[in-house]
Amino acid sequence: MLVIPAVIMLLTMVFLCNESPLWVASHRGDEQYALSILAQLRGGKDKVSEVEVEKVQATVREYEAMKKSAAQQTLSQTVSKFSKLCKANAKQLSLAIMLLGFRTMCGYHCIVYYSEPVLKPVVGEKGAKLYSLLVPIFASFAAMLAPFITERLGRKSGFNLSAGLFTLGYVLTGFGQMYTDKVGVMAVIGVFVSMGAFAIGMGSIPYVISTEILAQEIRGLGAGVGGAMLWLMSFVVAKTMDSISVGFGKMMDSDLTDLAQQKTKGMPMVFFMYAFITLLEIAVVVVLLPETKGKTFDEIQEFFNKKPRIAREVTTETEPTTNA
């Protein structure tokens, strides 16, 4: 059964998905094919802007020039050129990797792996099994809203909305677990809110942003390293979940000796911890990430190439004044 989604994805990628127009221009130098793909994406040749056409043509010219110079370059020169390119785009590369890491650093897998034990004290064993099936179905429908939210609000605002609701969901889940007898229903609401919130933005927007802020030449590197960071954080969260909850349980009640009781006691604090981490992620996005919606690649790069305000002031003060 697990093979079926992979086969569907493989067939979709092979028969329905084209390469990126800029990738075709920069790796194949085929201007006509790149423009035909661009027209297909925009819904017709008349909807392709002159700026986009000029960008493709300029990329093809760069490819031709690079192809001529590549024959004369040694391996060390090629590595040096790539290294300089990565250094020049260090901000964008670091942010893309961080965003993909954020996707699992938020503790999303706490719900994915532990929705049933989280809900069991509130709705019983049968209810927990039922809700563990309903939650991913709900998230699947919520994910259908992701494209509309991303395009309507923008990447930055969409991510922050998603992360804010995700934080709220984890706080509700934590309080619902902590006070099961009084407000246990909050845990049920929190699980649905956090899963739905992740689906509408945090799950997909990091991929969109990483492709928009990275130069074509290092986009593959950013995606590869970011993917590695994503799975590394997933492993860390899954591996430390039990030990962290047990540790919190011991801190909250030192008299508890049963491992299962310690874990149950400390689980609410785990959700509070990941809610706090998600707030830090929002702060990073607010401070470091530009809104990429409706902006060209060059406009986005201008944001990253700007000097900080303090640095600009220092530069202005130290510049020698010239007499007219």
N, C-alpha and C positions, 0 to 999 in steps of 0.2 A: 504493500500500500504506500509506503514511504517513497517508492521509486516514481509513482505516478506524477506528483507535482514537479519532480526534476525533469521528467520526460516532456511534460507540457511546456515547461520553461525553455527547454532545449529547442523544441520545435518552433516555439514562438520567436526565439532569438534568431534562429536560422532562416525562417521564411517570412517573418513579419517585420523584423527590425533592421534598419539600415545603419551604416556607420555614421558617425558625426561628420557633417560637411567639412568642418575645419580639420578633422583627422584625415579625411580623404585628401584634402588640399595639401596638408603638411607631410603626409607619409607616402602619397601616391602621385601627387602633382597633377591630378586629373580635375581640371577646372570645370568641365562640362558636367561630369558626374556629381561633383560637389554641389554645383548650382541646382541640378535636378533634385537632389535630396533635399536641399534647402527649400525649393519650391513646394515639394511634397509636404514638408513639415509646416510651411506657412499656409498651405491651401491654395496654391496657384502662383505662377510666375509674377503676376501683377502685384502680389502682396509681399514680394521680397524687396526690401529697401535697398537703395543705392549704396548705403553704408555697408550693408551685409555683403553685397556683391563685390565692393572694393576690398573688403576684408578678405574674402576668399581669393581674389586675384592677387592681393599682396602676399598672402600665405603661399600661393603657388610660386610666386617669384622668389620668395625666401627658400622654398624647397629646391628650386632649380639652382639657386646660388649655393645652397648647402650641399647639394649633390655634387657640384663641381669641386667645391673645396674639400669635401669628405675624402675624395680620392687622393688628395695631397696630405691629409692629416694622418699623424701617427696615432696609435692607441692612447698614449699618454696625453696627447693634445686633445683628443676627444673626451677623455675622462676629466681633464682640467676644465674644458668648456662646460661640461655638464655640471661639474662642481660649482663653477661660478654662477651658473644659472640657478642652482638650488640655493646658493647663498643670497643671490639677489631677490629670491622669492621666499626667504626664510619665514617671514611673518605669515604669508598665505599658507605655506606648507604646514607650519606648526598649528595654525588654526584649523585647517582641514583635518589633521590627525586628531586634534583635541575634540572636534565636533563628533567624529566617528567614535572616539573613545567615550564621549558623554553618553552615547546611545545606550551603553551598558553600565557605565559608572553610576547611573542614577538608581541602580538596584532593581531595574525592571524585572529581572529574573526572580526576584523575591516572590512576585505574584505568579509568574509563569510556573515556577517549580513548586510553590508552597500555597497556592490558592485553597486547596482542599484542607490542609491542616489549619490554615488561618481561619477558615469559615466554620470548621467543625465545632468549636466550642459555642458558636452562635446559633447555627441552624441544624446541628446534629450531623451524624455521619451520612445519612441518605441525602439530606439537603446540601451538604458540602459537595458530594459527588455530582449532584444535579447542577449546582452553580459552577463547578469546575468545567462543565461542558458549555454552560450558557455564556460564561465570561469570554472565551475566545470567539464565540459566534458574534457576540455583541461588539467585540473589538474589530472583527472583520467588516461589519457594517459601518462602524465608525471610520475605518480606514478609507472608505469610499468618499468621505468628506475631505480627505487630505488634499487632493488637487485643488478643490475649490477654495479651501482656507489658504493654501500656499499662494495662489494667484490673487485672491481677493485682498488678503491682509499683507502679503509680502513674506519673504523668508524669515526675516528677523522677528517681526511681530508674530508670525505664525508659530515660530519655535517658542517664543516667550509665553504665548497663550497656552500652548500645549504643556510646556514645562510648569507653568503656574498651576494649571488644573491637576497635573500629575502630582505636584507637591501637596495640593489640597487633598487629593485622594489618599496619599500616604499618611497624612496627618489624621484624616478620618479613620483610616484603617487602624492606626496605632491606638487612638483613643477608644475605638470600638473593641479592640482586643484587651486594652487595659481595664476597661469598665464594662465587661461583658454583660453583667447582670442589669446594668442601668441603660447603657446605650450601645448594646451589642450590634444593633442594626447598622450603626455607623460603619462597622467593618465591612459589611456587605456593600453598602453604598460606596465606600472608599475603594474597594476592589474594582467595581465597575467604572468608577470615575477615573482611576489611575490607568486602567487598561485602555479605556476609550481615549483618554488624553494622549497617551503615548502613540496610539494609532493615528491620530489626526495630525501629528506634527513631528514629534521627536523621533519617530521611527523612520521617516522618509526625508525630512528637510535637510539633515546633515549631508546626505548624498547629493541633493540638489545644490546646496551651497558650495560643497567641495569642488564640483565641476565648474561652477561659475567664478570662483576666485582664483583657481589655479591656471597657470599658463598651459597651453596644449602640450608643450614639451615635457612637463613634469606631472601632468595629470595622472598618468599611470602610476608613477612613483607614489603620489599622494594617496591614490586609491588603495594601492597595495599595502603601504605602511599603515594607513588608517584602518584597513580591514584587519591587519594583524593586531593593532591596538584594540579594536573592537572585540576580537575573540579572546585576547589576553585578559581584558577587563571582565569579560563574561566568565572566564575560568576563575578569576580571582573572586568575583562575587559568589559564584556557585560553591567554590571551595571553602570560603570563609563564613558563609551564612550561618551554619550551625554553631561554629566556635564563637562567633561574635554574639549570637543570641544567648548562648550558655554563659558567656562572660558577663553580659549585662544582667542576666538572671542572678548570678552570684553576687554582683554588686548591689542589686536591689533587695535581695533577701539572702543573707549569708547562712541562714539556718537550713535552706534547701539543700538536700544531698542527692535527690533523684535527678538524673540528667534530663529526662523528659520534662520535669517540672521547671527546672532551670531554664530550659529552652523556651517553654511557654511563657514564663515570667519575663524573659528578656526580649521576646519577639517584638513587642510594641516599640521598644527603644531602637531596634534595628530599622523599623520604618521611619521613625523620627530622624535617625541618622541620615538615611538616604534622602529624606525630604530636605534636610539641611544642605546636603551635597548638591541636590538639584537647584536650590536657591543660589549656590555659588556658581553653578553652570549658567544660570540666567544672568548673573552679574558679569561673567566673562563675555557672554554674547552681547550684552548691552554696551560694554566698554570697548570691545575689540572688533566687533563685526559690523560692517556697513550693511545697509539695506541694498540688496542686489536686484530687487525686482525692477524691471523696466530700465536697467542701466546697461550700457555697453561694457565690454571687457576693459576697455581703456579707462572708462570712468571709474570702474571698481578699483583698478590698479592705482589711480590717482589717490584714492583714500589711503591705501597702504604705503604709498611713497611719500605722503606728507610728513613733514617733521612734526614732532610733538610741539605744543605751544611754547613750552619753556625753551626748547632747543632753538625755535625760531627767534625768540626774543634775544637769546644769547648771541645768536649769529648776527642779528641786526645791530646789536650793541657793539660787537667787536669789529664790524666791517668798517674800514677806513672811509672817511668822508672825503669826497673829491670836490675841489673848488671849481666853480664854473669859470 
